[in-house]
Amino acid sequence: MIRSEPLLPHRGPAVALRGLKEIWDDGCLASATVGEFLHCLNEDGGMPAWAGLELMAQAASAFSGHRNTLSGRAVRVGYLLGTRSFTAAEPAFPPGTELEIEVRVLFLDESGPSAFRCELRHQGRSVASATLKAIEAP
C-alpha cells in the first residue's frame, strides 16, 4: 500500500485515507477506516454518509499527487468545486467500517480543472457514489 500523506497537501488528523491500494492511468483505489480520523464523526464515532465526499476528494487528490510526483512536479493544492449525483445506501457508517474508495478520471486538464467518478465500497458492495469536480492551484 502506498501511504497517502506524501501525495496530499493535508497533514496530521486531516488525512482521512490510510493509503492507495492500486493506481491506474485513469484512477486509483484507496482505503480508509471510519474512526481513524478525527473530523466529520457523529457522537457515536460513526461517519455520516455525506462525509464520504471528503474520502472521495482525498482519493482524487492523492491520485493527482501521484501523477504530479511521477512527472517531477510538486504535489499541488486542489479545491473541490462541487459534486453531482451523490447517492448513499446508508445514512452513516459505524466506527471501524473498512471502506474502499475508487476514483476514475472523467476529465483532467493539466492547467488544473478535473472531474472524477467516485465510489465508496464496503466488503465489495457499493455504499456511496458521486461525481466530483475540482481544480488544482497552479
C-alpha positions in Angstrom: 0.0 0.0 0.0 1.3 3.5 -0.9 1.0 5.9 2.0 -1.3 8.8 1.0 0.2 11.5 3.2 3.2 12.3 0.8 0.7 12.6 -2.1 -1.7 15.0 -0.3 -1.2 18.6 0.8 -3.1 17.6 4.0 -1.2 16.7 7.2 -2.0 15.0 10.6 -5.6 14.4 11.5 -6.8 16.0 8.3 -5.6 12.9 6.3 -8.6 10.5 6.2 -7.1 7.9 3.9 -5.0 5.0 5.0 -3.3 4.8 1.6 -3.6 3.8 -2.0 -4.0 0.1 -2.8 -3.8 0.4 -6.6 -3.1 3.2 -9.1 -4.0 3.1 -12.8 -3.5 5.6 -15.6 -7.1 6.8 -15.1 -7.7 6.4 -11.4 -6.9 4.7 -8.1 -8.2 2.5 -5.3 -7.8 3.9 -1.8 -8.7 2.7 1.6 -9.9 4.3 4.8 -11.3 3.1 8.2 -14.1 5.0 9.8 -12.9 6.5 13.1 -9.2 6.6 12.2 -9.5 10.3 11.5 -10.9 13.0 13.9 -13.2 15.2 11.8 -16.7 14.6 10.5 -17.7 11.9 13.0 -21.0 11.5 14.9 -21.2 11.4 18.6 -21.0 7.6 18.4 -17.8 7.7 16.3 -19.6 6.8 13.1 -19.2 8.8 9.9 -22.2 10.4 8.2 -22.5 9.3 4.6 -22.1 12.8 3.3 -18.5 12.8 4.8 -17.7 10.1 2.2 -17.3 13.1 -0.2 -14.2 14.0 1.8 -12.8 10.5 1.3 -13.6 10.7 -2.4 -11.9 14.1 -2.7 -8.8 13.0 -0.8 -8.5 9.9 -3.1 -8.8 12.1 -6.2 -6.2 14.4 -4.7 -3.8 11.5 -3.9 -4.2 10.3 -7.5 -3.3 13.8 -8.7 -0.4 14.0 -6.3 0.9 10.7 -7.6 0.7 11.9 -11.2 2.5 15.1 -10.3 5.2 13.3 -8.4 5.8 10.9 -11.4 6.1 14.0 -13.6 8.7 15.6 -11.3 6.3 18.3 -10.1 5.4 19.1 -6.6 2.1 18.0 -5.0 -0.4 20.8 -5.7 -3.3 22.1 -3.6 -6.6 21.2 -5.0 -10.1 22.6 -4.4 -13.4 20.8 -4.6 -15.7 22.8 -6.7 -18.8 20.7 -6.5 -20.4 17.4 -6.7 -23.2 15.8 -8.8 -25.3 12.7 -8.3 -24.3 11.9 -4.8 -26.1 8.8 -3.5 -25.6 6.8 -0.4 -27.0 3.4 0.6 -26.8 4.2 4.4 -27.1 7.4 6.4 -23.9 6.7 8.3 -21.1 4.2 8.6 -20.3 2.8 12.1 -16.8 3.1 13.7 -14.4 0.5 12.3 -16.1 0.2 8.9 -13.4 -0.5 6.3 -14.1 1.4 3.1 -12.5 1.3 -0.4 -12.7 4.4 -2.5 -12.4 4.0 -6.2 -11.7 7.1 -8.3 -11.9 7.3 -12.1 -10.9 10.3 -14.2 -13.7 11.7 -16.3 -11.8 14.8 -17.4 -8.3 16.1 -16.5 -6.6 19.1 -17.9 -3.0 19.9 -17.0 -4.0 23.5 -16.4 -6.0 22.4 -13.3 -9.7 21.5 -13.9 -10.8 17.9 -13.5 -13.8 15.7 -12.9 -13.8 12.2 -11.2 -16.4 9.5 -10.9 -16.1 8.1 -7.3 -17.5 5.1 -5.5 -17.2 4.0 -1.8 -17.4 0.3 -1.2 -17.7 -1.8 1.9 -17.0 -5.5 1.6 -17.3 -5.2 -2.2 -20.7 -3.5 -2.1 -21.2 0.0 -3.4 -22.3 2.2 -0.4 -22.0 5.7 -1.9 -21.1 7.3 -5.2 -20.7 10.8 -6.7 -19.1 12.8 -9.5 -16.6 15.4 -8.2 -15.4 18.5 -9.9 -12.1 20.0 -8.7 -9.3 22.3 -9.7 -5.7 22.3 -8.8 -3.9 25.6 -8.0 -1.0 26.4 -10.4 
